[in-house]
Amino acid sequence: MVPVLLVLLLALILFGAGFALKALWWIAIAVLVVWLIGFVVHPAGGTSRRGRWYRW
C-alpha cells in the first residue's frame, strides 16, 4: 500500500512541476513579446533617456 501511495505522490508532484514549468514558459514568452514591442516601437529622436521604459 505504501509503495502505491509513494508512486501516486510522485506522479502528483511531477504533474504539478510540469504544469508550473509550462506556465513559466508562457509567462517568459509574453515578457519577451512585450520587450520586443517596446524595443521596436521606441520613441523617435535618438538618445533621450526620458523616453525609455527600461534603464539600460
Secondary structure as the mmCIF struct_conf table of DSSP 4:
data_model
#
loop_
_struct_conf.conf_type_id
_struct_conf.id
_struct_conf.beg_label_comp_id
_struct_conf.beg_label_asym_id
_struct_conf.beg_label_seq_id
_struct_conf.end_label_comp_id
_struct_conf.end_label_asym_id
_struct_conf.end_label_seq_id
HELX_RH_AL_P HELX_RH_AL_P1 VAL A 2 VAL A 40
TURN_TY1_P TURN_TY1_P1 VAL A 41 VAL A 41
HELX_LH_PP_P HELX_LH_PP_P1 HIS A 42 PRO A 43
BEND BEND1 ALA A 44 THR A 47
BEND BEND2 ARG A 49 ARG A 49
TURN_TY1_P TURN_TY1_P2 ARG A 50 GLY A 51
BEND BEND3 TRP A 53 TYR A 54
#
